[in-house]
């Protein structure tokens, strides 16, 4: 968990987002050397800042996450979720979030002890947050240890999130194939078709193909996240268990495509069937008319008598 920074914005225009990024990253960027890379969601406001000249002058670049990847920015999403939970602990009744509320919630997050035994504030300032004593730390060791921990957890995270503890296997596709994306599946809409335009290693670039129209936008997806149109191999059929094969999805060989069985030829049935002469059409039989008059409901003739307590009174 890195040190959290916050900033209020009035709208989601490209200029407003650019000013907010520069305000938060101006102290973190290197004065000379590689650019400070900021990964963002593929929203129009951030897409317009990919080649922004002002950001390049301040040595800040924008890396837009893949559109078809649902987990395109997990570190930022985790930080936002922790901030939301912290605000709910501070203000359980809800209400408007003021700069003071956001500042207090962010300060508490930065002082929370993490799995490494240090807080984000201590890793950033390299000083003890209680007595301000210096802590001997190496930034490269912290970065490498965090990266190795995430890579080690990928296998278990993939197994826990996959159905029946299975992982997807890469399917070989060629340029010109029509494919479906597994992430596009839903209950309300069907999957869209995509045309493969290029293949690079375990990645392929696809463009949406609707009717007779080929869209301009190209998407970068993994081969394991798609399957061919018209193939008998469904997403569940292209799944192998990790217990059978311990290799990663990059090292797995693609299975041969199963042979599709053509449906049987329907028998020749005449379009018009003649009715045999000896069978009488039941609809042609006329039923005798029935008396449809309704009789009035019968009523019982019962003598009405008043209770004995009313005998002394004159009742009209």
Buried (B, 14 or more C-beta within 10 A) or exposed (E): BEBBEEEEEEEEEBEEBBBBBBEBBEEEBEEEEEBBEBBBBBEEBBBBBEEBEEBEEBBBBBEBBBBBBEEBBBEBEEBEEBBEEBBEEEBEEEEEEEEEBBEBBBEBBBEEEEEBEBBBBBBBBBBBBEEEEEEEBEEEEBEEEBEEEEEEEEEEEBBEEBEEEBBBBBBBBEEEBBBBBBBBEEEEEEBEBBBBBEBEEEEBBBBBBEEEEEBEEEBBBBBBBBBBBEBEBEBEEBBBEBEEBEEEBEEBEEBEEEEEEEEEEEEEEEEEEEEEEEEEEEEEEEEEEEEEEEEEEEEEEEEEEEEEEEEEEEEE
